[in-house]
Amino acid sequence: MTASIADTLKRLEETTVAPSPAGTSTPATRANLSALAESMSGQSAAPAYSPVVLAGLVRAIEFAIIVSTGLLVHFLYVVPMSGYSLEYYVAISAIAAASILIFQILDINQVAAFRTPIYQTFRLAGGWALVFLAALSLIFFIRVEPAFSRVWLLSWFATGLLALMIERGLLAMIVRKMTRAGRLDRRTVIVGGGPACEQLLEAFSQQDDTDLRIYGVFDDRTDDRSPDVVAGYPKLGNVDDLVEFARHTRIDLVIFTLPITAEGRMLQMLRKLWVLPIDIRLAAHTNKLRFRPRSYSYIGNVPVLDVVDKPIADWDVVVKSCFDRVVGTLALVCLSPVLLLVALAVKLDSPGPVFFRQKRYGFNNELIEVFKFRSMYTDKLDQTASRLVTRDDPRVTRVGRFIRKTSLDELPQLINVAVLGNLSLVGPRPHAVHAKAADRQYDEVVDGYFARHRVRPGITGWAQINGWRGETDTPEKIQRRVEHDLYYIENWSILFDMYILAITPLSLVKSNNAY
């Protein structure tokens, strides 16, 4: 079944360039949500912290604490008597690494453990003691005990344990505060009502510690199999409503409670939902067909099958964001003379402002304001890009033709990257709200067009360096852009970003369809 779902999803992605039927609703159009769903979607949701990143930071901090306390005792006690010794530094590094490994094995580096410091402290102390017993045994058997001070070992054991206990106490306070603020919640909705949904919700309610914040149920059925309230949670609408709901509030996880035999129905729903930047799971708690344990992941103690994963999540988000901010800031500083020269040329060429600000679609279809150098006459500006720019377009100024051809007009978007953070250096280009291909809006030409908004848009991208930039006067051009954008999303890596940035200047020289 897992292979079947994966294969069918692949086929769905391959068919996303087929034109959608006339009249098909898109995420860009505000749906008529129920009053309850409307009120919930209007609630502001602070960005969530990734539990994976949080656990990684804790491991790094605890490694630093262990090393620091070992060095502190070494400097205070050993160095005044014996001077600096290389073997101490080797031992400190080895014991610190072994401690973090043992803590991981004892399962105390997860958010649930961070919230219960008293119980977990005993496990932490046991793991810390085990590492020191193993270290003492190794020192004894390889007969290097004269090289190490017993006072140093005992003092480091006590000091390190005390420091770790204090750190865990402070961590518990911080995590509880973050939990109350909803910064660790996985905002969740259930797809599919009925008995299976009720059993799932009851299973979640019996878990003592869960990070799920369940909003309600969405189901396409309107008969008795899908009641208005399931286990105390309201039915908020159908799957089309869920897409609109997720556009207006933060949703992290969607769980299907459909039977594993309802593959056709589930795939119809996935076709609508895969454009969203969310994790999608299939609950397996009621399935009679059992797979091998490693085929499942777990939400608490409930088994689920992973269907769709959010692209660029956890540490990947941190790496990409840091890369964007650092490299974007350096580029903004280094290119500041070029920016000043272009600004001066724009100002001298025609009256009006230097910058042109335009509303475009950003991450998860949110509207963002993108900065560009003005390339058109002030009285002919097209804020919504309702009309394509063509060769020898009379709206474009003399300087505008040059900076559009060389993409110098895009350089102010470094402000969006380095300062505002709503653009990335590399990603699908942010298209204007009413951009068209052959007099049809992009989402009408390409089915699944909004799937390219599952990541932050970029200044340059995989489509641009492959020649798909500039005028989109035919459906094929926007279809090819979207194909390349989806390939980038599914194959992202920081090395891929670096490659695209390196190739971008060469691709600009060879481009012939940017006016």
N, C-alpha and C positions, 0 to 999 in steps of 0.2 A: 504493500500500500504506500509506503514512504517513497519508494522509487516511482510509483505511478503519479503521486502528487508532484514530485520534483520534475518529472518529464513533462507533465501537463503544464506546469507553470512556465517551463522553458518554452513550450509552444505558445503560451500566452504572450511571453515577451517577444517572440519572433513575429507575432501578428499584431503588435501594437502600432504598426505604421499603416494599418488598413483604415480607410476613411470611416468615420463613425456615421451612423444613419442620421438623416436630417431630423432635427428636433430632439436629439438625445441630450439629456441634461448633463451639465458639466459642473465640476466643483467651483467654477468661477461664478456660477449663478446661485444666488441665495435661495435655499430651499425653504419650504414652509415647515419648520420644525414645530413639534408640539410645544405648548407653553412651558412645560417643565424642562424639556431639552433645551429650549431657547434660554431659559434662565440659567441653566447649568453652563451652557456654552459661553455665556457672557461673563462668567466668573474668571477673574485673572488668575493665572497659574504661574507661579515662580518656576524657573528652570530647576529640574531635579538634578541632584548629584548622583553620579553613578556609583553603586555599591562596589563595583569592581575597582574603580579608581580610588575610592575611599580606603578599601582594604589594602591596595597597593601602597598608598601613602602611609598608612599605619605601619606596614612592614618596613618601609624605608626609615620612618621615624624611630622605630624600635631598634633597627639595626644601628642607627646613629647613636641612640642612647647606650646600647651595650658597648659599642666601641669607645664612646666618650668616657663612660665610667671606668672601663679597663685602662684607658690611657691616663685618666686622672689619678687613679691609685698608683699606677706605674710611675708617673712623674713625682708624686708626693712621697712615695716610700722607696721605690727601687732605685730611681735615678740618683738621689743624693748619696746612696751607699755604693752602688755598683755601676753607675753610668748607664748609657743607652745600650740596649741589647736587641739585636734583630729578632731573636727567637720570641721575644715578648710580643712584637708586632705581628708575627706570623700566628702565634697562639690567639691573640685578640681577634684577628680577622677570622680565623677558623671557628672559634667558639661563637662569635656573633653570627656567622653564616649558618652554623649548625643549630643555633637557637631559633632562628627564623624558620628554618626547615621543620623543626620539631613543633613549633607553634602552629604551623600550617597543618601538620599531620594531626595535631590535637583539635583542629577545627575551631580555633579561637580567633581566627582572623576573618570574621564575617560580621555583618551589621547586627545580627541577633545576639552575638556574643558581646559586642561592644555595649549593648544596652544592659547587660547583667554582669557588672564588674566583680561583685562579691563572689559569685559562684565560679566565674571564669578565672578569678585570681588564683584560686586553688589549683586549677589546671595549669595556669601559667607558671606558678611556683614549682609544680611538679615537673613540668617540662624543663624549666631552668635548672632545677636540681639534677635532672637526668643528664643534661648536657655536661654539667660539671663532673658528675660521677664518671661519665664516659671519658672526659678529658683527663681526669686523674688516673683512670685505669690505663689509658694510652701512655701517659707520661711514665707510669710505673713500669709497664711491660717493655717499652723501648729504652728504659733506663736513662732517662734524661732529667730525672727529678732534681738533681743538683742545680740544673740551669734555671729553675723557677722557684720563686719565694712562696712558701706556704702562706705567709701573712698576706702576700699580694693576692693569691687565689681566694682565700677566705674573705678578705676585705672587698674584692671585686664581686664575689658572690652576693654578699650582703648589700653592698651599695647598688649593684645592678638590679637586684630584686626590688629594693625600695624605690628606685627610680622608675622601674617598670610598673609597679603598683600605683604610684602617683600618676604616671602617664595614663594608665587605664581608667583611673578615677576621673581625671579631667576629660578623657575621651568619652566616657559615659555621659557626662554632663553635656558635652557638645552634641553628641548623637541624639540625645533626648530632645534637646532644643531644636535640632534640625528636623526631627520626626514631628514635633508639635507644629512646626512651620510648614510641614508637607514637603520638605526638600528631599526626602528619601522615599516618598511614595511612588509606586508604579500605578499610575492612573489607568484603570482597567474597565473595559466593557465586555459583556458577554453577548455572543451572537447565537441565537437559537433558544427558544423558550421550552416549556414543558418539563416533564419529570427529570430528564438528564440535566437540565440547567438547574433545577431545584436541588438535586443531589450534589452538584458541584458547589453551589453557593453554601449549602449546609456544611460541606467538607471544609470550605475556607473559613466559615464561622467558628469551627471547632479548633482551628489552629491558634495556639497561644500567641505566637509572634509572627505577624505577616506584614509585608510592606505593600500589600495590595490595597488600593482605595477604589472600590467598585462603584461605578456611577449608576449602572442599570443594565437593561437588556435591550437588544435590538433584534427584531425578527421580521422576516418578510411575510410570515403567515398571519392571517387575521381571524382564524377560526378558533375553536375551543382548545386546540393543541397549544396555543400561544396566549395565555392569560395576560391581563394587564399588569398584574403584580406576581412576581415569582420569588418566593422565600423572603418577602419583604422589600424586594427591589423592583422599581417600576419599569414597565416597558416604555422606552423612549421613542421608538419609531422603527422604521425598516432600515435596510442596509444603505440605501441612498441617503437616508437621514444621517446615518453614522458617518458617512464621508463628509457631509456638511458640518456635522457636530465636531469632528476631529479638526476641521479647518479653523474652528473658532475657539477651541480650548486645547490644552495639551493632553493628548492620549498617548500612552506608552505601550499598552498591551491590549490585544484583542484575543479572546479565547472563544473558539468554536465548541459548542456542545452537541454538534450534529453527529449522528451515528456514522461510523466509518464507512458504511455502505452507501451513504448519501453523497457520493463523490461528485456527481453531476451538479447537484444543488450547491455544494460547497465551492466548486470551481466557478460557478456563476457569481457567487459572492466575492470570491478572491479577485476576480476580474475587476470588480469595482474598488476593492480595498487596497490592492497592491500599489496604488499610486501614493499611498500615505507613508510617512516615515515612522512606521510602528513595527513592533514584533507581533507576529500572528502565530498562535498555538492552537492545536487541536487537542481538546481534553480526551484522555484515554481511560478515564476511571470507570466507564460503563462498558467498554469494549470487551467482548468475550474472546476476541482474537488477541493473543498476547505475543509481543515481540521479545527479543532478548533485552535484558535490563539496560544495556548500553544504548539501545535504540531510543530510550526515553530521556527527557530531561524532567525536572521536578519543580513544581511551584509548591513549596512546603512539602507535603507528602502526597500531593496529587500528581500522577504521571501525565505528561503531555508529550505530543509530537511536535517538533519544531517545523513549521511550514514556511514562514517568511521571517527573516531577521532584518532589523533596522540597519540600513547601510551606515558605515562610519560611526561606530558606537564606542562607548567606554574610552579606553586609552587612545584609540584612533582619533576621537574628537579632540582630546588634549593635544596630541602631537600635531594634528593639522591646524588647530587654533594657534598654538605657539609658533608654528612655522609661518603662518599667515601674518601674525602680528609682528614678529621679529623681522622677517624678510620684507614685509610690506613697509615697515617703518624705515628700514635701511634704504629701500628703493625710493621712498618718498624724499628722504634726505639727499641721496645721491643724485636724483633726477630733478631736484628743486631748480637748478639753473635752466634746465629744459622747460620746466613748467612755467617759469617766469618769462622766458622768451616767447613761448606759445601764447601766454596770456597777453603779452604786449602786442603780438601780431594780431590777435583776435580783436583787441581794443582799437588798434589803429586802422584795421581793415573796414570795420563797419560799426556804427553806433549801437550801444546796448551793453548788457552785462557780459562779463567774461565767461561765467559758468552757466550751464543749462542743467536744470534739475528736472528729472523725469520719473514718474511713478512706474515701477516695474514689479513683476512677481519675484518674490524671494523664496526663502525656505518655507516649505509647507504652504505655499501659495499666499503668504502674507505680502502685503504691499510695502515696498521699501522705496526710498527716494535715492536715485543714483545720480552722481555728479558726472558731468562731461564738460568739455570746452564747447562753447556755443559755435556751431558750424553753419547756422542758417541766419538769414536776416531776421531781425527781431519781430517784425510784423508778419513773418511767415512761419514762425515756430510751430511745430506739431507736437503738442504735449503728450498725446496718446499714441503717436505713430500710426494714425489711421490711414495714412497714405505712404506707400513705399518711396524711398529715395532712389531715383533712377539716374542713369548716366546723363550728365549735363543738366541736372535738375536746377531750374532757375531759382529755387529757394535757397540753394547752398552758396555761400560766399566764396570768394577766391581762396582765402586762407582755409576756409572750411573744406574745400575739395582736397587740399593737400593733407590736412590733419585727419580727415576721414580715411583717405587712401592709406595713410601710414599708421592709422589707429592712434595717433597722438591725442586725438580728442578723448580717448578713454583714460588717459593718465590720471585725471583727477579722481578716478575711482579708487586709487590708492588711499584716498581719505576714507572711503567706505570700508576698506580692508583694515587699515592701521588704526583708525580712530573710532569709527562707528561699529565695526565688527559685523556688519550685515552682508558683506561680500567676502569671498575667498579669492586668493590669487588665481586658483585653478578650479574650474567647475563648469557646469552648464551655464551659458550666457543668460543673464536676466533679460527676458523679452518684455517689451512695453505692453501695457494692458490691452491695447486694441491692435496689436501687430497682426498683419494679415499675410497670407500666401494666396495669390490669385484671387483676391477679394473675399477670401474666407478666413476667419480667425483660426489661429494655429490649432486650437483644441478641437475644431470642427474637421480639420484635415487629418489629424493624427489621433487615433484612438489611444488612450493612455498617455496623452501628451504631458499631463501634470505629474507623471511619475518622475520626470526630470527634476521636480522640485523637492524630492526627498532629501537633498543635500543643499547646502548653501551655494548659490550661484557664484560664478567666478569672472574675473577680468578676461582670462583666456581659457581655452578648454581643448579637449580632444577633437571636437568637431572643427574648431577654428584652425588648428594646425594641419588638419587634413583637407583644408580648402573649402569648408562649408561655413563661410562667413559672408557678410554683406547682404546683397539683395536676395529676397526670397520671393521671386515672382512666379514660381511654380510649386505645386504640392510636393514634388519630389525633393526639392531643396530642403524644406522644413522636415520632411520625413527622414532624410539622410542625417540632418542635424540631430534629431531626436535619437536615432539609432546609435550615433556616436556618443551622445550624452549618456544613454543607458549603459553602453559598454563601459564608459568611464566609471559610473557609479558602482557597477558590479565588480570592477577590477581595480578599485582604488588602492593606491599605496603611496607613501611619501616619496618613494623613488619615481613613481609614475608622475607625480606632480612636478618633481625636479626636471624630469625629461621634457615634459610639456613646456615648462618655462624656458628651458634651454633652446627648444626648437622654435618657439614663438617668433623671435626676430627673423629667422629664415623664412618662415611661412608668410610673414607680412610682405617680404620682398617679392615672393612668387604669386601673391594674391592678385586676381584680375577682376573680381566681381564686387569690390567695395567702392562705393561712390560717395 
